[in-house]
Amino acid sequence: MRMENRIGLVTAAASGMGRAGAIRFAREGAKVAVVDIDADGVDAVVKQITDAGGEAIGLTGDLTDDAFSKSIVHDTVAAFGGIDFAWLHAGHPGPAKVEGMDMATWDIAVDLNLRTIALTTAEALPEMRKRDNAALLYTASIAGIKGSDRSPVYSAMKFGVVGWTRSLAQRVAKDGIRANVICPGGVDTPMLRTFVARPDQDSTQGMDVEEVLATRRAAYPLGRPSQPDEQANAALFLLSSEASYVSGSVLAVDGAMTA
Ligand SMILES: NC(=O)c1ccc[n+]([C@@H]2O[C@H](COP(=O)([O-])OP(=O)(O)OC[C@H]3O[C@@H](n4cnc5c(N)ncnc54)[C@H](O)[C@@H]3O)[C@@H](O)[C@H]2O)c1
């Protein structure tokens, strides 16, 4: 098993990639704290893990709440005796508009893309210094590698996640802690539908979301968006000891989209 006895937490783990990651890490022997605002979703993921013989706890709360972003580290340590890894995966699309931008949505996006990861990281570092090969993983996007005309706010924040990761990796290397970031292209999750449903100026106006998704398939070099498990596989590698010399990396998991 590739994560035997490793202890960690995954945020936004009730759905999509986070869910796939939590289940995958547990199957590889990890003890996992499943963190999300969706209580039913958290319970379902914990049940799926424990029914399969794995170990998991659920931590339900709102990651725009500073106290919750901090407490998830301490609750994980209290439950399992330490913390070796964290996939701080939660994020938010932000407002689509530039002119007429909704600043309340901007604030939520800053909280979920940047503020929560900084707060959780700050709490995790002292605990991770006590462990061997501790690893942090963040989720940016292809919009954190190249600009996105449809989502400039999201892109600004995901470039921020990349900058955070690269800087942090340098800062904590002396402590033996690694930090990496994955940059998914389109992934078949509810959030992809949020992006696709955005009003834009192209020929997709007036189509429903599933129609737009079908139209856009041609834009993927591999002919399709990725499945959550394909992102979880990359996360598994980066958080496991197999990646013991990989830190500060920005891994595009985008089927050649940014190549
Ligand atoms: N899906 C894509 O195409 C795509 C592509 C690139 C990057 N990403 C990034 O991946 C991450 C999540 O994407 P996904 O597609 O796996 O998501 P998803 O839509 O499948 O799930 C998002 C999860 O976040 C939880 N959540 C929302 N607000 C929360 C809050 N305030 N506190 C705690 N949990 C909250 C939801 O309950 C849900 O379970 C984000 O960082 C996103 O920017 C997604």
The ligand as an SDF file (V2000), in Angstrom:
LIG
                    3D

 44 48  0  0  0  0  0  0  0  0999 V2000
  -13.8750   20.8060  -11.8330 N   0  0  0  0  0  0  0  0  0  0  0  0
  -12.9930   21.4200  -12.5880 C   0  0  0  0  0  0  0  0  0  0  0  0
  -13.0940   21.4280  -13.8150 O   0  0  0  0  0  0  0  0  0  0  0  0
  -11.7910   22.0800  -11.9400 C   0  0  0  0  0  0  0  0  0  0  0  0
  -10.6920   22.3970  -12.7630 C   0  0  0  0  0  0  0  0  0  0  0  0
   -9.5800   22.9820  -12.1790 C   0  0  0  0  0  0  0  0  0  0  0  0
   -9.5430   23.2170  -10.8230 C   0  0  0  0  0  0  0  0  0  0  0  0
  -10.6230   22.9040  -10.0400 N   0  0  0  0  0  0  0  0  0  0  0  0
  -10.5180   23.1660   -8.6020 C   0  0  0  0  0  0  0  0  0  0  0  0
  -10.7990   21.9800   -7.8830 O   0  0  0  0  0  0  0  0  0  0  0  0
  -11.3440   22.3150   -6.5980 C   0  0  0  0  0  0  0  0  0  0  0  0
  -12.7150   21.6850   -6.3350 C   0  0  0  0  0  0  0  0  0  0  0  0
  -13.2310   21.2790   -7.4870 O   0  0  0  0  0  0  0  0  0  0  0  0
  -14.1500   19.9700   -7.7330 P   0  0  0  0  0  0  0  0  0  0  0  0
  -14.4180   20.0540   -9.1710 O   0  0  0  0  0  0  0  0  0  0  0  0
  -13.5420   18.7570   -7.1310 O   0  0  0  0  0  0  0  0  0  0  0  0
  -15.4340   20.4240   -6.8960 O   0  0  0  0  0  0  0  0  0  0  0  0
  -16.8890   19.8470   -6.6870 P   0  0  0  0  0  0  0  0  0  0  0  0
  -17.8190   20.8250   -7.2790 O   0  0  0  0  0  0  0  0  0  0  0  0
  -17.0170   18.4200   -7.0790 O   0  0  0  0  0  0  0  0  0  0  0  0
  -16.9470   19.9080   -5.0740 O   0  0  0  0  0  0  0  0  0  0  0  0
  -16.7390   21.0690   -4.3680 C   0  0  0  0  0  0  0  0  0  0  0  0
  -16.9070   20.7450   -2.9010 C   0  0  0  0  0  0  0  0  0  0  0  0
  -16.5840   21.8920   -2.1360 O   0  0  0  0  0  0  0  0  0  0  0  0
  -17.4920   21.9530   -1.0540 C   0  0  0  0  0  0  0  0  0  0  0  0
  -17.5790   23.3180   -0.5450 N   0  0  0  0  0  0  0  0  0  0  0  0
  -18.1120   24.3910   -1.1840 C   0  0  0  0  0  0  0  0  0  0  0  0
  -18.0600   25.4630   -0.3880 N   0  0  0  0  0  0  0  0  0  0  0  0
  -17.4760   25.0630    0.7790 C   0  0  0  0  0  0  0  0  0  0  0  0
  -17.1730   25.7280    1.9930 C   0  0  0  0  0  0  0  0  0  0  0  0
  -17.4560   27.0260    2.1760 N   0  0  0  0  0  0  0  0  0  0  0  0
  -16.5800   25.0270    2.9870 N   0  0  0  0  0  0  0  0  0  0  0  0
  -16.3070   23.7080    2.8270 C   0  0  0  0  0  0  0  0  0  0  0  0
  -16.5750   23.0320    1.6880 N   0  0  0  0  0  0  0  0  0  0  0  0
  -17.1650   23.7010    0.6840 C   0  0  0  0  0  0  0  0  0  0  0  0
  -18.8100   21.4890   -1.6540 C   0  0  0  0  0  0  0  0  0  0  0  0
  -19.7270   21.1040   -0.6510 O   0  0  0  0  0  0  0  0  0  0  0  0
  -18.3530   20.3400   -2.5380 C   0  0  0  0  0  0  0  0  0  0  0  0
  -18.3720   19.1020   -1.8660 O   0  0  0  0  0  0  0  0  0  0  0  0
  -11.3960   23.8180   -6.5520 C   0  0  0  0  0  0  0  0  0  0  0  0
  -10.2030   24.2970   -5.9520 O   0  0  0  0  0  0  0  0  0  0  0  0
  -11.4430   24.1930   -8.0310 C   0  0  0  0  0  0  0  0  0  0  0  0
  -11.0300   25.5100   -8.2480 O   0  0  0  0  0  0  0  0  0  0  0  0
  -11.7490   22.3510  -10.5750 C   0  0  0  0  0  0  0  0  0  0  0  0
  1  2  1  0
  2  3  2  0
  2  4  1  0
  4  5  1  0
  4 44  2  0
  5  6  2  0
  6  7  1  0
  7  8  2  0
  8  9  1  0
  8 44  1  0
  9 10  1  0
  9 42  1  0
 10 11  1  0
 11 12  1  0
 11 40  1  0
 12 13  1  0
 13 14  1  0
 14 15  2  0
 14 16  1  0
 14 17  1  0
 17 18  1  0
 18 19  2  0
 18 20  1  0
 18 21  1  0
 21 22  1  0
 22 23  1  0
 23 24  1  0
 23 38  1  0
 24 25  1  0
 25 26  1  0
 25 36  1  0
 26 27  1  0
 26 35  1  0
 27 28  2  0
 28 29  1  0
 29 30  1  0
 29 35  2  0
 30 31  1  0
 30 32  2  0
 32 33  1  0
 33 34  2  0
 34 35  1  0
 36 37  1  0
 36 38  1  0
 38 39  1  0
 40 41  1  0
 40 42  1  0
 42 43  1  0
M  CHG  2   8   1  16  -1
M  END
$$$$
